[in-house]
Amino acid sequence: MKSANSWIHVSLSGCAIGLLLSGCQATEPVTVEASDLLPLPEFEQCQSTIVPTLPAKWTATALMQDFVLPFMVAAEFTYDESAEAFEFSLASRYGIDADFLVTSDRRLYLLEDGQTSCSHVTDESPFTVPSRNWVDQQGLCVGEAPILEQDLAWWKTPRDQGADWVWFNTDNNLPFRTMYYEDEPLSDPAPIYEHFTFNYYPSFSEVSGTNLGELVALCEQSTATTQFEQWDLGDIATLAEAGTYPQPDTASAAKFQNAVPGLSECSSPSDLPPPWPEQVQGTVFMTAVSFDPNPFPTRVFYDWEQKAQNTSLYYYPPPTEPTGDDVQVALLTGDTGYIRIEDKAGDVTMCQQALPGPQVPDWNSVDGCQCRAQIAPGTILNPSTVPTKIMWCPTDLSAQQVFWTWYSDEGSPVVFMQTNSSPTAGTGLNLADYYEWEPGSIAPAGTFDVPPACEGEPKVEVPTACHNCHLPTNS
């Protein structure tokens, strides 16, 4: 969504990157005192500000989520700088099962028959051999904080409008997660993983050798050609539809699941997590698609009995001046909501009535979310003790904006990502990583009060799609 909506769904139905520290079982409501506030997530200083360089030879697996379609791809990658080549094998639930080899001169080949035969596809591949630097020299390390119990360095790279993000493991400087912004023109050609918005890498390892040199020699000697008339190779949506989408394919679905530890089918697309609890407090890191702001340590209070929600985003690093902007508050109450900015002294310096009301507890059902996969507990992408569901939510298909959101089977949010948020509207928030989640927490008195500085502000209409999840909901 644009403008206010960039705030709303990240700060409201958003699920931030994080550790699943508590479940969502019903609990006796308890009023939160100041001493009971959950601690905000914190960054540690980056161990290094030198842009990471990947090894000369590496292999990886990836779980990649499409910018718009309810479509995920499991991939296996092999990179070899000396061979000037990159192999990527793709599998989906819908009949996509292909093994490609691309060389630095933009030639693309299809490997078949257990890599014993090779066909030439094109001399102008839309995909390329990736650089060893996934962050350019303008990139910035924001800090270090864990995601899914992995200690990670958070790196961002400026683009024409927004930013790309890469999260590197601090122990080996290898990627664990990436996020790309589609409204930026992709490089031409671009690595296959940049054609997807939100990617996790359950394995990523330096290797001593690869067979890519032999595969390049095999392909260069081959006279076989393959025409993918049904594929526009630069258009992942067309690639997806070239398979059996939306009907699963047994063989490719098995390969898709086997590539990612613990990945399996949902019992049905309508198998959704429980609704939000009546009252809850949570802590989050919220990240913008725009480059300038750093992720915001955030506290959320939600109370459905009062039809109210308070999402307070604190600036990182915090202001040094007493009157510097310290916190942005999204206050949703009844059928409307406010954005306000407070300085370090607690004075309101700006307020706009530019948000809808709070989300409904069963927002994922109301918005038409679908369960697209689930991940077993005790695995690298789900270190918790209960399964995690991966949901796709068609919040505003007319604007090419959807949600990818991960929740535990008990209802605890893990991560929320909104594709194609505007990097120039509001704070440009599009990603939320949850760290703690405490159902039954009744917000301290005054949490949902409208400050005098906000009273009388004219109401700004928000996009209709906001009301797919928020009061007043679309009828």
N, C-alpha and C positions, 0 to 999 in steps of 0.2 A: 504494500500500500504506500501511498505517497503521504507526505506531510505528517499529520498527527498519527496516521496509522503506522508509520515507521516506529513511533514510540510504542503504540498500544500493544501489538501482539508480541513484541519482545518483552515488554515489561509486564504484560498481563498473562497471556497464555504461553509466554516464553518459558523455556526450560534451559537453564544455563549449563555450561560445560561443567561437569563436576563429578564429585564423589557422591555416591548414594549412601548417605550416612544414616538415614532413618526411613522407616516405612510409612505407609499411609493408613494403617489400621485405625479404626475408630478409637478415640481416647477421650477421657473426661476433660472438658475444656478448663484451662487454667489461665488466669490473667497474668500477663507477662509484666514483671517488674523490670526496672532499669538494669538490675543485676542479672536478669534472666535473658537479656537480649542475646541472640545467637551472634557469635563473632563474625565479622565481615571477612570474606576471603582477602588474603594479602599476597602481594608479590614480594619475592626476594630479588635482590639485585642480580642482573645478568652476570654470569661468570665471565662472559666474553662479549665484546661488542663487535668482534670480527665476523663478517658474514660467513656462515658455514659453507664449506666446500665438500661435496659428496665424494665418495671413493671413485677411483677410476673404473672399478668393476663392482656391480652390486645386483642383488635380486630383491624383489619385494612382492607382496600381495596387497591388494587394495579393495575396499568396498566403496563404490562411487555412486553418488545420488544425483539424479538428473535435475536440471534447472526448473523444469516444469512438469514433466510426465511423472506418474507414479512408478518410476522405472529405476532400478538399481542394477549395477554391473559389478561383478567380481572380476578382478583382473590379476594376472601374474605378469611381472615385469622382469626383464633382464637387460642390463646396460653394460656396455663395454666400450670405453673410450678408444682403445687401440683398434678395435674393429670398425669404429665410426658407425655403430649400429645400435638399434634398440628393438627388442622384441616385446610385444604386448599381446597377451592372450586374453580374450574377453568372453565372459559367459553371463547370460541372464536367465531369468525364469521363462523367457518367451522365445526360445529357439535361437538366440544369438550364441554361437559357439565358434569362434574363429581365432586363429593364431597368425599374427602379422609380424613382419619384419620391415623396419624402415631404416634407410641409410641416410647419411648426412647430405647426400646429393638429392634428397627428396624422392628417391625411388621407394615404392611400397610393394611388398610381396606378400602373398598368402602361402603359409606353410601348411602342408597337409600330410596325411598318411604317417603320422608320428614323426614329422619333420624329415621324412625321406624324400619328399617331393616339394617343389616350389613353383608357384605361378606368379607372373608379373601382373600387377594391378594397374599402376600408374607411375608416370615419371614426375608428377606434380602432386605429391601427397599433401593433404591438409594437416597431416601429423608430422612430427619431426623427432629427431634424436634430441632428448632434453640436455640442457646445460648441466654441468656439475654444481652450479650455483642456482638454487631455487629461489633465492632472494637476491635482488640486485644491490649494487653498491649504495643506493639510496635507502636501503632497508634499515629498519630500526628494531632492536630488541627492546621490548617494553619491560620485561621482567620474567621471573620464573615462578610458575605455580603448577600444581598437579592437575591432570585430567585423567579420569579413570585409573587413578593410582599410578600414573606415569608422571615422573618429574620432567617438566617440559619448559623450554625457553620459547616465549611467544614473540615471533617476528612478524612485522608488517612491512609491505612494500607499496609505495605510492603508485597509483595508476593515473590516467588522465582525469578521472573523476573520483573514483573510490580507492580501495586498497585490496590487495591480496594478502592472505595470511598463511604462514607456515609455522607449525608447532614442532620443534625439534626435541628429541630426547636429550637430556642434559648429560647423560653418561657416554653417548657416542656421536652426538650431533647428526643423527639420522632422523628423517621425518616420521611423525606419528599421525599428523592430521594436516589437511590443507583446506582453504576456503577461497573460492574464486567468484568474481563478480561479472555476470554475463553481459550487463549493459556496456561494459568496456569492450571495445573491439579486441578480439583475440589476436594474438600474434599470428602471422600467416607465413609458415605453418606454426601450429602450436602442439605441444605434447598432448597425448590423448587425455591425460588426467585433467588438463585445463578445460576440457569440454564438459566437465561435470562440476557441480557447484560445491559439494561438501564431501570430502574423501577421508577415510581412515585407512591406516596402513598397519594391519595387525602383525605383519612381519616386514623387516627391512634390514638387510645384512650385507656387509662387505664380503666379497668372495675373491678367491685367489685366481680363478679362471672361469671362462665361459666357453660355450661352443658357437658364439656368434660369428667368429671369423670363418668357421667351416660352413655355417649357414649362408653367409654372404657369398662365399665361393660357389656353393650349390645353386643359389638363386641366379648369380651372374652367368652361370653356364646353362641354365634352363632356358628353353625356348617356349615353354608353356605360358599362356596368358589367360587371365580371368577377367571377365567383364561383369561388374556388379551393377547391372542395369537398374535393379530395384533399390540401390543404395546411393544416396548422396553422401559420400564418405565424410564430408565435413559437417554433416547434419545428424547429430545423434538421435534426434526425434525421428527422422526418417529411417535411420538404422534400426531403431527400436520397432517401428511399425513394419519393417521388412520381415521381421520374424513372425511369431504367432500371437503377438500382443493383441488383445489382453489375455488370451488363453495360454496357460502354462504349457511348457513342453517338458516332458518327463526327463529326457536325456540332458538337456542343457540346464534344467533346474537342479539336477543332481550335481553337475559340475559347479554351478553357482554356489550351492550350499557347501560343497567340500572345500572350496577355496578359502573360506573364512571360518575359523574355529568357532563352533557353537551355533552357526547360522542355520536357521530352519524356517519352514513355512509357518505362517499363522494358521490357526484352525479355520479361520475365514477372515475376509477383509473387515467384517463388522466386529471382530474380537478385539475390543478396545479396553484400555485400562479403566479403573473405577473413576467416577467423578472426583473433582476437587473436594476436600473436606469442608465442613461448614466454616471452620476457622483454621488458619494456618499462618505460621511465619516461616520464611525461608531466606537464605542468603545466596547471592548470585554474583558472577562476573558477567556484565553485559558489555558487548563489543559492537562497535559501529563498523559499517561497511566503508565509511569515509576514513581518511588517513589520519587526520589531525587528532581527534580525541583518543586517549588511551582507554582501555576497558575500565568500566565503572564498578567498583565494589558496591554491591546493592543489597538493600534489605527490603523484603516484601511482607506486608501484612494484608490478610484477606479475611473478610467476615461476611458471609453470605446472609446471615440473619440481618445485618445492618445494610446489606446491598452496598458494600464499600470495599475499596482496596487502596492501599498506600504503597507505592513503589518509590523508594528513595535511593537515588544514584549519586554516589560520592565521587568527587573528582580524584583522579590519580595522575600524577602525585598531588597530594593535598595542597591547598593554597598556603602561601607563606605570609601573606598580608591578612590582618584581622578582618578586613572588609572584602577580601577576595571571594569569588563565587565558590561555594563549598559543596552544595548539593542541589540536584534537580529532583523535584518531587512530582510524580504523576499521581494525582489524587482523584479517584473515581468514586462517585457517590450518586446513587439513584440512577437517573437516566443521562447523566452528563459527567464531565470530568474536567480537571484543571491541570495545566502544567505551570509549576512555579519554580523560581530559582531563589535560593536563600544564600546569603553570605555567611561568613564564618561566625558572625555575631548573632545569626539566627533571624536577621531581618529579610523580609521578602523584597527582592529587587525587581522581580518581573512575575506576572501571572496572566495566563490566558485560559479562557474556557474553551478548550480546543480538543477535548477528548470525549469519548462516549462513557457510559457507565461501566461498572465492573463486568468481567466475563461471567457467564453462567457456569455453574459447577460442571455440567456435562457439555462444555463447549466443544469437545472433540467429536461428540455425536452430532451436535447441532450444526457444526461446520462441515459435516460429511467426511470426516477423516476416515482413512482406511488403514488397516494394519497390513503392512507390506512384507514384514519379516520379523522374526524374533531371535534373540541371542541368548544362549544358555548361560546360567550363572557360572562363576568360577573360570571365565575365559578372559582373554586380554581385552576384549571390547565390552565385557560385562563382569567386572570383578566382584559384583554384589552376590547375594545369596539367593536371589529370585530372578526369573527371566526378565529380559528387557524387550519391550515391543518397539519397533520402528514404524512410525506412522507418517503417512503422507496426507496433507490436508489441502483441498483445493480452494483456498481462501479467496482468490481473485484471479481466475484464469484469464479474464479479459485483459488484465495488466501483466500477465505472465508471472504471477507471484503465487507461490505455494509455501507451505510449511513442511519442513522435515523435523519431526520431534520424536525424541526417545523417552519412554516412560517405563518404569518398572511395572510388573504385574500387580503390585500393591498400590500403584498410583503415584509413586514418587517421581517427579520430573528429573531427567538426566541432562538432556540438551535440547535446545530449540534453535532452529535456523529458518529464517524467512528469506527466500530467494528474491533477488532483484529489488531490495529496498533502495530508496533514493538516497545517494550519499550527500545530497545537498538539502534535504528536507529535515528540519529539526536536528536531532543528534545523529540521525542516520543509523539507528540501532537495528541490527538484524540477527544477532546471535546472543544466546543466553546459556551459560553453563551453571548449573545448580550445584551448590556445595552442601548445604544442610536444609532440611525440610522437617518441620515440627508441627504436625497436625494437633489441633486442640489448643493452640496458643491464642488467647484473646488479647488483642492489641491494647497497649496502655491507653488510658484516658486521653482524649484529645487527638489521637492519631488520625481520625477521619474528619476533624473539624475543618471547615473552610475558613482560611484566614481572612480578616477584614480586607486585606489588600486585593483579594480575589473577588469579593462581592461586587456585583454590578457589572462585571466584565461581560461584554457581548458574547453570545454563543457563536462559535465557529462550527459550521457543518463539517462533519468528518465523512470520509468515503463510505458509501453504502456497505461495502464489504466488511468494514469494521463491525457492523451489527450482525455478521454471521456468528460471532462469538460473544458480543458484548451487549449489554442493555442500552436502549431497547432493541431486542433482537428482531431481525427481519421476519416478517410474517410470511 
